Amino acid sequence: MAIRSFQRSIRFTKNEWDAVVEAAEKAEIAPGSFVRKAAARAAADDLHLYGGGLTPELAELIERTFRGVYLLTYLKQEELDGSDRETLFDRAAEEARIAHNKTLGTDRSDEES
């Protein structure tokens, strides 16, 4: 049994349509098919329209950067232990954790305990 489709009309600016055509050419499909597939993926919440589309590569880079900053902050805190700057580094580490969790949507509190 064939799946019935319905024709719809949507509007694009010239720049938006040029971007669609370029992306469709890279995917080697027609622009209409590209739009339909992208819309279906977005509706299935498989395409992150509002979060900018965090790629696995970018997530890995953020994770490595976070770990590096966390380690450097910890080492510097140990070096300055007992000084007034300790609270500054605690605050920097906490802000880094918050940014990490917000960006990746994860909770690292279990791993750090």
Backbone as CSV, one residue per row, in Angstrom:
resi,resn,N_x,N_y,N_z,CA_x,CA_y,CA_z,C_x,C_y,C_z
1,MET,0.834,-1.175,0.000,0.000,0.000,0.000,0.884,1.245,0.000
2,ALA,0.642,2.134,-0.922,1.424,3.362,-1.048,1.023,4.362,0.034
3,ILE,2.026,5.076,0.525,1.765,6.123,1.512,1.367,7.385,0.762
4,ARG,0.250,7.917,1.118,-0.257,9.112,0.452,0.407,10.349,1.041
5,SER,0.844,11.232,0.170,1.438,12.490,0.636,0.562,13.647,0.183
6,PHE,0.698,14.766,0.861,-0.101,15.951,0.581,0.830,17.108,0.257
7,GLN,0.506,17.838,-0.762,1.310,18.981,-1.154,1.017,20.150,-0.221
8,ARG,2.054,20.814,0.228,1.943,21.982,1.103,2.793,23.105,0.524
9,SER,2.510,24.304,0.934,3.274,25.454,0.466,3.940,26.121,1.666
10,ILE,5.235,26.357,1.552,5.961,27.086,2.595,6.801,28.164,1.929
11,ARG,7.146,29.185,2.679,7.898,30.306,2.125,9.309,30.341,2.703
12,PHE,10.249,30.726,1.848,11.645,30.888,2.234,12.139,32.225,1.726
13,THR,13.075,32.817,2.464,13.777,33.973,1.915,14.759,33.439,0.880
14,LYS,15.318,34.322,0.076,16.285,33.879,-0.931,17.481,33.207,-0.269
15,ASN,17.985,33.803,0.807,19.140,33.223,1.505,18.812,31.859,2.105
16,GLU,17.608,31.730,2.682,17.214,30.436,3.237,17.138,29.374,2.143
17,TRP,16.502,29.733,1.011,16.359,28.752,-0.057,17.715,28.379,-0.653
18,ASP,18.602,29.372,-0.802,19.950,29.081,-1.306,20.661,28.095,-0.380
19,ALA,20.487,28.264,0.930,21.105,27.351,1.896,20.492,25.956,1.783
20,VAL,19.174,25.892,1.573,18.510,24.594,1.403,19.040,23.897,0.154
21,VAL,19.125,24.630,-0.936,19.607,24.052,-2.199,21.040,23.552,-2.039
22,GLU,21.875,24.344,-1.397,23.272,23.936,-1.189,23.365,22.666,-0.344
23,ALA,22.592,22.625,0.747,22.605,21.441,1.611,22.046,20.221,0.877
24,ALA,21.012,20.426,0.069,20.426,19.322,-0.692,21.416,18.788,-1.718
25,GLU,22.143,19.676,-2.356,23.154,19.240,-3.326,24.235,18.411,-2.645
26,LYS,24.654,18.828,-1.460,25.666,18.060,-0.713,25.138,16.677,-0.357
27,ALA,23.845,16.604,-0.043,23.223,15.325,0.308,22.810,14.533,-0.929
28,GLU,22.968,15.159,-2.092,22.630,14.545,-3.374,21.157,14.134,-3.450
29,ILE,20.291,15.042,-2.972,18.846,14.844,-3.092,18.213,16.151,-3.543
30,ALA,16.977,16.077,-3.969,16.258,17.271,-4.417,15.962,18.173,-3.217
31,PRO,15.923,19.489,-3.441,15.630,20.406,-2.335,14.313,20.092,-1.618
32,GLY,13.263,19.743,-2.376,11.986,19.408,-1.751,12.098,18.202,-0.825
33,SER,12.827,17.183,-1.266,13.049,15.996,-0.433,13.857,16.345,0.810
34,PHE,14.847,17.220,0.613,15.670,17.644,1.749,14.811,18.331,2.805
35,VAL,13.957,19.268,2.366,13.088,19.991,3.301,12.144,19.017,4.005
36,ARG,11.549,18.097,3.249,10.613,17.138,3.821,11.303,16.262,4.867
37,LYS,12.493,15.750,4.539,13.220,14.892,5.483,13.651,15.672,6.728
38,ALA,14.126,16.893,6.531,14.549,17.705,7.682,13.364,18.027,8.576
39,ALA,12.224,18.348,7.980,11.027,18.647,8.767,10.562,17.412,9.533
40,ALA,10.601,16.247,8.878,10.186,15.009,9.542,11.119,14.681,10.707
41,ARG,12.427,14.884,10.513,13.382,14.632,11.599,13.172,15.606,12.751
42,ALA,12.904,16.868,12.421,12.663,17.860,13.469,11.404,17.506,14.251
43,ALA,10.374,17.068,13.542,9.129,16.685,14.209,9.343,15.465,15.102
44,ALA,10.257,14.595,14.724,10.567,13.407,15.526,11.599,13.721,16.608
45,ASP,11.953,15.011,16.742,12.939,15.477,17.723,14.303,14.842,17.502
46,ASP,14.613,14.535,16.242,15.898,13.963,15.883,16.842,15.045,15.363
47,LEU,16.320,16.239,15.188,17.087,17.359,14.661,16.950,18.484,15.669
48,HIS,18.044,18.972,16.180,18.017,19.978,17.243,17.938,21.377,16.637
49,LEU,16.721,21.860,16.450,16.548,23.169,15.828,16.849,24.301,16.793
50,TYR,16.571,24.104,18.063,16.681,25.211,18.997,18.014,25.233,19.735
51,GLY,18.742,24.134,19.756,20.009,24.084,20.463,21.208,24.235,19.556
52,GLY,21.016,24.501,18.301,22.116,24.687,17.386,22.699,23.395,16.858
53,GLY,22.142,22.267,17.224,22.631,21.002,16.687,24.013,20.642,17.193
54,LEU,24.115,20.304,18.448,25.385,19.933,19.048,25.844,18.612,18.459
55,THR,26.934,18.644,17.712,27.461,17.441,17.068,28.259,16.625,18.078
56,PRO,28.437,15.318,17.826,29.257,14.506,18.730,30.685,15.033,18.846
57,GLU,31.225,15.554,17.751,32.586,16.089,17.782,32.677,17.307,18.694
58,LEU,31.673,18.190,18.591,31.664,19.379,19.438,31.441,19.000,20.897
59,ALA,30.575,18.027,21.153,30.346,17.562,22.523,31.633,17.003,23.121
60,GLU,32.388,16.254,22.314,33.657,15.704,22.795,34.660,16.815,23.094
61,LEU,34.719,17.822,22.233,35.621,18.945,22.460,35.240,19.696,23.734
62,ILE,33.954,19.914,23.942,33.489,20.595,25.157,33.855,19.775,26.382
63,GLU,33.648,18.462,26.295,33.978,17.574,27.415,35.466,17.638,27.751
64,ARG,36.325,17.553,26.740,37.778,17.600,26.969,38.201,18.959,27.520
65,THR,37.621,20.022,26.987,37.948,21.368,27.462,37.536,21.530,28.918
66,PHE,36.323,21.055,29.240,35.847,21.138,30.616,36.795,20.406,31.564
67,ARG,37.178,19.184,31.185,38.073,18.402,32.045,39.420,19.095,32.227
68,GLY,39.935,19.700,31.148,41.202,20.415,31.243,41.114,21.622,32.148
69,VAL,40.057,22.401,31.988,39.867,23.588,32.838,39.670,23.160,34.282
70,TYR,38.884,22.115,34.490,38.648,21.627,35.849,39.964,21.190,36.502
71,LEU,40.782,20.450,35.758,42.059,19.993,36.287,42.978,21.165,36.611
72,LEU,43.092,22.116,35.686,43.953,23.281,35.928,43.464,24.096,37.122
73,THR,42.159,24.249,37.233,41.598,24.986,38.366,41.915,24.267,39.672
74,TYR,41.769,22.953,39.668,42.080,22.167,40.873,43.556,22.300,41.249
75,LEU,44.446,22.176,40.266,45.876,22.273,40.544,46.256,23.662,41.056
76,LYS,45.684,24.684,40.452,45.988,26.047,40.896,45.446,26.275,42.307
77,GLN,44.288,25.713,42.596,43.711,25.846,43.939,44.629,25.197,44.961
78,GLU,45.174,24.013,44.630,46.102,23.336,45.537,47.343,24.196,45.777
79,GLU,47.808,24.865,44.721,48.994,25.721,44.833,48.726,26.909,45.745
80,LEU,47.511,27.442,45.694,47.170,28.627,46.482,46.390,28.286,47.738
81,ASP,46.383,27.022,48.125,45.600,26.580,49.278,45.906,27.452,50.493
82,GLY,44.840,27.893,51.136,44.999,28.717,52.324,44.950,30.202,52.028
83,SER,44.992,30.572,50.763,44.937,32.005,50.442,43.486,32.406,50.185
84,ASP,43.254,33.695,50.075,41.913,34.207,49.799,41.448,33.866,48.391
85,ARG,42.373,33.480,47.538,42.002,33.169,46.158,41.314,31.812,46.021
86,GLU,41.349,31.013,47.064,40.735,29.689,46.999,39.254,29.787,46.624
87,THR,38.542,30.738,47.211,37.113,30.879,46.891,36.910,31.316,45.443
88,LEU,37.833,32.089,44.905,37.748,32.487,43.498,37.816,31.267,42.591
89,PHE,38.718,30.345,42.894,38.851,29.139,42.086,37.674,28.193,42.295
90,ASP,37.150,28.132,43.517,35.946,27.331,43.748,34.799,27.844,42.895
91,ARG,34.649,29.156,42.860,33.572,29.769,42.069,33.794,29.514,40.575
92,ALA,35.036,29.608,40.116,35.337,29.352,38.698,35.030,27.905,38.333
93,ALA,35.381,26.984,39.214,35.104,25.565,38.955,33.606,25.310,38.922
94,GLU,32.856,25.913,39.834,31.404,25.727,39.858,30.754,26.325,38.614
95,GLU,31.203,27.503,38.189,30.661,28.113,36.969,30.969,27.260,35.743
96,ALA,32.156,26.646,35.711,32.507,25.752,34.605,31.600,24.526,34.607
97,ARG,31.320,23.982,35.798,30.410,22.828,35.895,29.016,23.185,35.400
98,ILE,28.525,24.343,35.786,27.191,24.782,35.376,27.131,24.960,33.865
99,ALA,28.141,25.601,33.291,28.178,25.795,31.837,28.255,24.454,31.116
100,HIS,29.052,23.546,31.646,29.185,22.208,31.059,27.836,21.492,31.070
101,ASN,27.174,21.488,32.220,25.883,20.805,32.340,24.829,21.424,31.422
102,LYS,24.827,22.738,31.349,23.845,23.421,30.494,24.103,23.113,29.025
103,THR,25.362,23.105,28.616,25.709,22.864,27.218,25.429,21.432,26.802
104,LEU,25.839,20.482,27.622,25.703,19.070,27.258,24.456,18.418,27.824
105,GLY,23.761,19.102,28.731,22.563,18.531,29.316,22.870,17.328,30.193
106,THR,23.992,17.386,30.904,24.385,16.262,31.760,24.565,16.737,33.183
107,ASP,24.594,15.780,34.091,24.837,16.087,35.500,26.102,15.360,35.911
108,ARG,27.182,16.108,36.164,28.470,15.519,36.490,28.664,15.368,37.987
109,SER,27.692,15.760,38.807,27.892,15.755,40.252,28.184,14.347,40.766
110,ASP,27.601,13.303,40.140,27.857,11.933,40.568,29.291,11.524,40.303
111,GLU,29.853,11.955,39.140,31.209,11.567,38.767,32.255,12.254,39.622
112,GLU,31.945,13.448,40.122,32.932,14.223,40.855,32.984,13.845,42.319
113,SER,31.978,13.167,42.819,31.918,12.804,44.235,32.939,11.746,44.566
